[in-house]
Amino acid sequence: MVDTPKGRPFGRANLLRNDVLSRRDFLGTSLALGAGVAAGATLGAWPGPAHAAVGGDLKIMAWEGFTLDNELKAWREANKVQVDAAIISTQDDVHAKLIGSNPVRLDLAEYSQGFERFYVDELKIVKPLDIARLPNFTAANIYPEFYEAPTWYWDKTHFALPWIWGLNALVYNPAMTKPITTYKDLLAPELKGKVTFCDDTIATWPMIARLAGFGPKFPNLTKEEMKTAFEGLGPYRDQCRVFGSSNGDVISLFASGEIAACFSVWSGTPVETAKRGVKTVYAVPAEGAVMWCDAWFMPISAQNIDTAYAFMNEAVAAKAQAEVAKAVTGGAVNKHAPALMDADTRALFDYGNLPEVFRKSPLQGQPPRTSDTYATYDEWTQAWTDFKSSF
Amino acid sequence: MMKGRRREAMGLALVAPSFLFLLVFFIVPAVLLFVCSFWMAQAFKLIPAFTFDNYSRALSASGFYLLTWNALKNGLCTAVLTVGLSFPAAYFIVYRTRGNLLFYLILVSWFSSYLVRIYAWRVILGSNGLINTTLMQLGLISQPLEVLLFSPFATILTLTHIMLPFALLLLVSALRDVKKEYVEAARDLGASNTEVLTRVILPMCYKGLVGAFMFTFVISAGDFVTPQLLGGRDGMTTGILIANQFRTAGNWPFGAAMAFLLLAAFLIVYLGFVRLLDLLRLAPGRRFHD
């Protein structure tokens, strides 16, 4: 089955008539004005070869390490599927390709929790899923916390397929500090200049709210509450000499001995620092951790639909889940996967009591894009930038 | 007549590709981005309008001034250091050496990527890095010098390292236009070494000097990756604010407004630098009058 690419022809936005333009409209029109020819920029959206069944090229966009290269190798070879994976640097990379009149062809992409309503209701870049085509994704196979949960399912419609999750928590180097059991331990004088924050808003903002006592309210904090939360974080910032620009940068800072602890960062960090000869510990302090969960969704520009469904179905199979959980130090959504994991991977999370994991580290969304009542995503971004800049 | 026309047509043919390239991929997008800076945006949607809100919002934010000041400091320090270091090297290469070995040795640092060089400096300047370890082993310090890394010093040092070959290339090219005969003629007429430098060489390589200074200044002041990775907590620059608006907040008009304000700051620095050279009588046009 092949879907026709959705969207208007390139550069058709009328600058004089339309009162709202997407970035892609704007770019399209810009290039058209400049070049007089827009064909080159539409290459990504031209219809590709038809795929009557599973097979052929599959264009996906995923986080580095989450493209299932090794885990689905046998499936790819058996079905003659060539996966063309683009890597996500930030979630913005995904919707930048899909918004506007000329979405770039992507058969599958990932979104983190918090982007669901923005993608589905505002940007309208998500195709609803036909769950019948995902036989591995059933209530019998999937933990109830992930099956038909409101982050991916509402109005009796599945919009995305949650497939991997984990915790962003505090990571520290035990050789440089005593064990850290609460975030307040980061304020110890001996850690002056040895603490960092990772520039990962999804991982950090919920914890900022929680430390200020607004945890359950996040992401819907008023402007005053948001301001209070950032003000309370001042002493933690004073412990920092540098901000980690990414998970990789934080790993590098740990490896070079520049930092002893990171406020809230990927739980796989200790695995990566160990590869560089530095032992670090991932800890869930008394205040809890921040849960993340990535979901596959089918963008409006998807073409190789059959293969995309088959790929998603394989991604939530127990064996692939167990393998990818080990590879990315993440958690499985398939109930049968922990039995196939090695002891270390299984021990990462308390699969026997997932409701407690969710209670302590709830899966929270993101601030609203527009609101008269609550601080918006833009305002959080500004406050975060101000915080990092020591204003 | 025919020959003249043919030559003119040939000239146009030679210029047209690069001109068209710049027109399509720089001038038109820049003009449209300028137009966009007066628009509004909501959640990645652009709303055509004509408002100065984006400019007033940027100009009323103290953070914008502070980060712009950081950017300008990085740019100015790097440009002064880079030009100051590369000018004597260029002079030596042009007037004192016959081969280009030294020139190529300096340019060879281009063969490593920008990010690799940034991370290399992190290793050199780090708490457990080359400098601190050596100083501690020599017993000169008991604790690592934290001022070396995550400081403006680290940012400017790295930017100077990155920009030096660019400045050198421009200055060597400019100095090669100042023939040895001019220098010798000045000396024959009784000019001292300082006078030869300030009244002959510098005015004659004025364009190269301004080009090298502004080139390094604009790139260094506009850079936000090096300050982010090496500048520490207080090292952020305006570039990160602009990038945030384009990528994270989805507010292109606001990002564009900040970019054009930064451009205005760059233009002021350019005019100031040119005026300074003029006041110091290092600009062409002054050299023949006094």
Chai-1 contact restraints between the chains, C-beta under 6 A:
chainA,res_idxA,chainB,res_idxB,connection_type,confidence,min_distance_angstrom,max_distance_angstrom,comment,restraint_id
A,V20,B,K45,contact,1.0,0.0,6.0,A-B,restraint_1
A,V20,B,I47,contact,1.0,0.0,6.0,A-B,restraint_2
A,L21,B,L46,contact,1.0,0.0,6.0,A-B,restraint_3
A,S22,B,K45,contact,1.0,0.0,6.0,A-B,restraint_4
A,F26,B,L46,contact,1.0,0.0,6.0,A-B,restraint_5
A,S30,B,P29,contact,1.0,0.0,6.0,A-B,restraint_6
A,S30,B,L32,contact,1.0,0.0,6.0,A-B,restraint_7
A,L33,B,V28,contact,1.0,0.0,6.0,A-B,restraint_8
A,G34,B,V24,contact,1.0,0.0,6.0,A-B,restraint_9
A,G34,B,V28,contact,1.0,0.0,6.0,A-B,restraint_10
A,A35,B,V24,contact,1.0,0.0,6.0,A-B,restraint_11
A,D92,B,R247,contact,1.0,0.0,6.0,A-B,restraint_12
A,D92,B,T248,contact,1.0,0.0,6.0,A-B,restraint_13
A,I99,B,F44,contact,1.0,0.0,6.0,A-B,restraint_14
A,E122,B,A43,contact,1.0,0.0,6.0,A-B,restraint_15
A,C240,B,R233,contact,1.0,0.0,6.0,A-B,restraint_16
A,R241,B,F150,contact,1.0,0.0,6.0,A-B,restraint_17
A,R241,B,G232,contact,1.0,0.0,6.0,A-B,restraint_18
A,V242,B,F150,contact,1.0,0.0,6.0,A-B,restraint_19
A,V242,B,G232,contact,1.0,0.0,6.0,A-B,restraint_20
A,S245,B,Q228,contact,1.0,0.0,6.0,A-B,restraint_21
A,S256,B,G126,contact,1.0,0.0,6.0,A-B,restraint_22
A,G257,B,S127,contact,1.0,0.0,6.0,A-B,restraint_23
A,G257,B,N128,contact,1.0,0.0,6.0,A-B,restraint_24
A,E258,B,S127,contact,1.0,0.0,6.0,A-B,restraint_25
A,R369,B,A43,contact,1.0,0.0,6.0,A-B,restraint_26
A,D378,B,A249,contact,1.0,0.0,6.0,A-B,restraint_27
A,T381,B,N244,contact,1.0,0.0,6.0,A-B,restraint_28
A,T381,B,T248,contact,1.0,0.0,6.0,A-B,restraint_29
A,T381,B,A249,contact,1.0,0.0,6.0,A-B,restraint_30
A,T385,B,N244,contact,1.0,0.0,6.0,A-B,restraint_31
A,D386,B,G63,contact,1.0,0.0,6.0,A-B,restraint_32
A,S389,B,G63,contact,1.0,0.0,6.0,A-B,restraint_33
A,S389,B,M236,contact,1.0,0.0,6.0,A-B,restraint_34
A,S390,B,D234,contact,1.0,0.0,6.0,A-B,restraint_35
A,F391,B,G63,contact,1.0,0.0,6.0,A-B,restraint_36
